[in-house]
Amino acid sequence: MKTEKVTREDLRAIHDGESRTFELPTYAAVLSAKASAYAFGRVEDCRFECSTDPDKNVLTITRMPR
């Protein structure tokens, strides 16, 4: 999904074992969203795994089952 940023609502909408892919405008936005996902996981007591494609500014976030 092409978006300007990844929000908390986006992260909450990801269920255990599910992945979502976000296309962001810059690689700096990708790194920021990745850091936000990890921090939000600590707050919500869940775990996210992230993978990036720096050439396409794409971030894939997976919510890991507990």
N, C-alpha and C positions, 0 to 999 in steps of 0.2 A: 504494500500500500504506500503510495507517495504521500508524504506528509512533511510539515515543517518541523515538528517535534513529536516525541513520544511522551504521552501524558500518563499520570497515575491511573486514569480511567482505562487507558489502553492496556496497561500492565495488569490491572485487576480483571480485565476481560479475558486474559489468557488463563486457561484451565490447566490443571496438572497434566503433564505429558504433551501439552499442545505447544506449537511454535507459531510465531507471527513474524512476518518479514516487513521491514519498513525501509523505504527509500527516502533518504534525507538529503537536504540541499548541499551540505558540505561534509567533509570527513570530520571536521571539528564537531559538528552536530552529532555525528555517529558516536564519537568518543564520549561526548556529554551524555547522550542517551544511554550508552552502555554503563557509565558510572552511576547514572540515576537508577537504572534497573537493579544494579547490585545493592545500592543504598536502600531502595524501596523494599527489596527482599528482606533486608535485616529488620526493617520497621514492621513489615507484614508477617514476619516469621515464615518465610518461604524462600526458595532458592531459584534464581534465574541463571541460565547459561546463555552466553552471547557469542555469536560469531559474526565477523565483519568481512566485507568485501570492499577494501579501500579504493579500488579502481572505479566502482560503481556507486559508492557511498550508500551501501546497503548493510543493514543490521538485522540479524535474525535472532530473536529472543525466544528461548524455550523455558517454560516453567517446569522445574523438575519435581517429580512426585516425592513426597516425604515418606 
